[in-house]
Amino acid sequence: MRGFCRKLVCTLRWAVWAAPLALSAHVVETGHATVSLSGKQVFVAISIPVAALVGADDNADGQLDRAEIQAHQAALIAQVQGGVVLEGDGRKALWSQMVLTPGQAPDTPPSGAPPAPPPPQILVVAAAIWESVPAVVTLDYGLWSRAPVAPLGASALAVETLKVNVSRTQDGKTLAQEVGLLSSRQSRLEFFAPVQRHVANFVRHGFEHIMGGADHIVFLVALLASGISVRRWAALLTAFTVAHGVTFGLASMGWVSVSAALVEPAIAASIVLVSALHLLRMQMRLQWELLLVFALGLVHGLGFASAMREEGSSLLIALSPYPVWSIVGFNLGIEAGQCAVALALYAMVQVLRRLFAGQGDAVWQRVAGALAMAMGAFWLVQRVV
């Protein structure tokens, strides 16, 4: 045990805080973790919200003192080991030592201060070992707070995000270092992965974003349904992708910042505008339609960035070792999602044409436009009010 503590102190000196490790609550900041790799060994220091652990708060004060930790040590360690999973090249690291200590009680903010205090934490310092020296390290974190959702206006980011600093050391020197952000929606991250893995991960992230954004999908359906032409669809989707890629990239790098209170109503208004143009039978030349879609795509790009910021994932790209490639991957994922929507719509068009042979596309197109306009108007009122 004494040798383990000496190694832990030595290793964590090279981590992000560059301070000697003493088993106290001041070492790891709230919502932070340090993972230090040295050959086959890995040393971890991580702060975990007390609300994420069960069965140990005997006096129900929302905190864990030394007596409670000691009394429930085996159960707490089992919860931590089950919720913090380290993998190297797909193989789990085997925990060899783990020490739990009480965290510092959060300070009560002064009257009128907007940020809420961080939740009570416990500090976990641990050591594990790999079967062989890993190239790619994966951290899967599942210990999210079981506390009630923070009230409207309260800052819950510190509760639901975990900033992780991972370093690879040898003979006291830091060979490589990466920083990542875990959240309840992005609970698994890879470190020291090749650039193509980063791109693939962000492609998946972008695809999930577009498929999970009902307003973006309704906008695409309203836009594409107004005129069935493969050439038109390809041109419009390309213009939309380039436009939202520009503003999303700028916002992700912190160079542009627009409040979600402005962006979200603007997205709803874009649905109303596109639907209204179709229902009013406003015919536009393709080049003018491309300019309109490009302008609206700029707004939707800010919406993608706003959504990532609200879910605590906005720093994923900024903290990535390949931020430009991460942005490219995210936009490729968005484009893949848009193509999936277009293919599904095209398949539906073929079915409708067979069901209503001889009646043309006008009926279902106008129905689609009316439904899209109603949904856009509802979202607009909801987001403005």
Secondary structure, DSSP 8 states (H G I E B T S, - for coil): -HHHHHHHHHHHTTSTT-----SSTTSS-TTEEEEEEETTEEEEEEEEEGGG--S--TT-SS---HHHHHHTHHHHHHHHHHHEEEEETTEE-EEEEEEEEE--------TT--S-----EEEEEEEEE-SS--SSEEEEE-----S----TTS--HHHHEEEEEEEEEETTEEEEEEEEEEESS--EEEES--HHHHHHHHHHHHHHHHHH-HHHHHHHHHHHHT---HHHHHHHHHHHHHHHHHHHHHHHTTS----HHHHHHHHHHHHHHHHHHHHTT----HHHHHHHHHHHHHHHHHHHHHHHHHTT-THHHHTSSSHHHHHHHHHHHHHHHHHHHHHHHHHHHHHHHHHTTTS-SHHHHHHHHHHHHHHHHHHHHHHH-
